[in-house]
Structures are given as structure tokens and as C-alpha cells.
Amino acid sequence: MLQSQNFPELDVSPMDKAHFSRQKEVATITYSRPQLKGRELEELVPANQVWRTGANEATEIRILKP
């Protein structure tokens, strides 16, 4: 009898990362990105209103410059 692993459901707002480097200068942004779940982005982000990204960890910005 074979059984597969039982994985928990995916995060509602999975982590993502953007990375930029130029010679020795480095910038990295780590953030949670929302899942649209069939909704339009305009439903989640009203125009001209403050909105936070993700529902998990806080956004982190790291800038390294020697």
C-alpha cells in the first residue's frame, strides 16, 4: 500500500523576494504576496488608499553598500 505525504494548505499570502545587485551594491525586498483567489486586484486594493501587502510577515528591505 502506498501513501503520499499530507501537506498543509498553501499560505494565504506566500513569501516572495525581489533582488537587485550592481557590483558590490545589493538591495533585497522580502514580502508576502496576496493570492487573488479569482478576485480582481481592484477589489483588494482600492485606488488612492493605503494598503499593506500580504497577511503574514512584515515586508523587509535590505540595502547593502560597502
Secondary structure, DSSP 8 states (H G I E B T S, - for coil): -----------SS-EEEEEEEETTEEEEEEEE----TT--HHHHS-TTS-----SSS--EEEEE--
